[in-house]
């Protein structure tokens, strides 16, 4: 795009009117680019706000997940403690069960022995009164033993009852912990899903932000390029304005010079008329009528090199015959010389550029009529005057052989159509016959 804009700027160097239009178009593009940049900045700001909101929600979600995970961890510790307590109670239960088995075995033996004796020993003691003191002691012993066995059985049954209650409580607590853990796992899974969705949304926002940011950078680069081209166009227009002013000043000086020569010629004619009235011997001899000049031609191959190296290689601008040569007197006044040549040609004949260049002047000028001036670079100019019409405008680029005007007799001072052709080298007149090819 930048190359195209630079090419456009180069074209503008050659056409002021086009440069004005292109400058306006470039300014419109620049304004549109600035508007796009403003909108992109707003979109990026909105995306940044959305991104911040998603990040905030994600932070809250992850914080909540951290708390829940901490709770899960605490519950897992409680569960392990409960399981350890359960293992301890199981071990105690096993010990109690072993003791119960042993006690059951002893009780069974005692019960069987008591059954077999049928309480006969107690009766023997009661009937045997040989030693009453021993009987009393033995009877008391039997009572204590019986009560101890009953107490042991009651304690054993109570332990079994308590153990059953503990096991029931442990089972209930373990079930509750498992339910809580399952619920927390579900919540954790849901929060993981939410976090993944938020991360996807955040990734999408990041991608959108990246794309918008790249687009913004591209538009900013376009703005810089357009600004550069616009600056080039403005500098070109300013330079063209300076060149046009310089050409106008040169044309004005040429016009003033032509008017001065005309006044001098009129004054000289008046003086001659007075001298003729006084004495015919003082009249300057009139120049004899010249024979027709050489024939010149615009045919032939054009020269494509630099103008300063084209001496003797250029074609003539029009097919015709030389009426006046460089350096000859203009009319009867020996003091005015031709600074170019006059080429007689049919009215309306096309006048062609002898070398490529740029049109720096294309307008009517007093004394020269419709005049075209080409700039060939390095201080070389070619002039084509007394035209009937102009085919090019100031700022146009022409190639060697391009038609730039048609032969006429504008500007006055001549009766027959002819072309005034001159060459300037650094502002000084140069003989066109030295630059154009010699005719056979």
C-alpha positions, 0 to 999 in steps of 0.5 A: 500500500505504501508503494502505491501511495508513493507512486501516487505522490510521484504522479502528483509531482507532475499534475497540480490539479490531480495533486489537489484532488489526491490530497483531498482524497488522502485527507479523507482516508487519513480521517477515516483511519483516525476514526477507525483507530478511535473505535478500535481503542474503544473496543480494546478498552471494552475488551480489557474491562470484560477481561478484568471482570472475567479475571475477577470472577475467576479469582472469586471462583478459585478462592471459593474452590480453595476454601472447599478443598480445605474443607474437604481436606479437614473432613478427610482428616476427621474421617481418618480419625474416625476410622482410627477410633473405629479400629481401636474400638474394633480391637477392644471389641475383639478383646471383650469378645475373647473375654466373653467367650472365656467367661462363657466357658467358665460360666458354662462349667460352673453352671454344669457343675452346679446342675450336676451337684443339684446344690447337694454340697450346700445341703451337706454343709447345712446338715453337717454341723460338725464345724459351724464356723467353717460352715458360715465362712463357706456359705459366705464364700459361696454368696460372694462368688455368686454375686461376683459372677452376677456382677461380671455378667452384668458388666459384660452385658453392659460393655457389649451394649455400649460397644454395639452403640459405639459401632452404630454411632461410628457407622452413622458418622462414617455414612454422613462423612461419605455423603458430605465428601460425595457432595463436596466432590460434586461441588468441586467438579462443578467449580472445575467446570466453571473454572474451565469455562471461565478460562476458555472465555478468558482465552477468547478475550485474550485472542480477541484483544490480540487481534484487535491490538494487531489491527490497531497497530496496522491502522496506526501504521496506515495512518503514518503512511498516509500522513507521510504521503500527504506531507509529500503531496503538500511539499510537492504542491508548494514546490510547484507553486514556487516553480509556477511563480518563477515561470510567471516571473520569467514570462513577465520579464520576457513580456517586458523585454518584448514590449521594450524591444517593440517600443525601441523598434517604434522609436527607431521607425519614427527616427528613420521616418524623420531621417528620410524626410531630411536626407535620403542619403542617411537612410540605412540600406534595406536588406534584400529579400532573402531566399527561402531557407532550408527544409527541416523535418521532425521525422527520425528516431528520437534521442533518449539520453540526457539533453546536454548530450543530445547536441546534433541528435534531436529532430526538429519540432515540425516539418517545414522551412526555416524563415529566420535563423538564430542570430539573424536580424529581426526585420530591418533593425540590426540591433535586434537578433533572433534568439531562436528560429522561425519555421514556416509550416501549414496551419494546424500542423502538429508541433512535437517535443524534440526531447522528453520533459515536463511542461512548465508553461502553456499559455498565451504570452504577449509577443509569443502568442500561445507558448509552450515551454518544456523543462528538460532538466539541468537548466535546459528549456525548449520554447514553442511559440505562435501556436494555433492551439495548445495540446498540453497543460502545465505539469504534464510530462511529455516524451520525445515526439509527443504532440504538444501544440499546433502551428499558427500565427498567434501573438501578432507580428506575422502574416503566415503561420510559422513556429517560433522554436528556441532553446535555452541553456541555463537561461542563455539562448542557444542555436537550435541548429546546433541541437537538431539534426542537419537536413540533407 
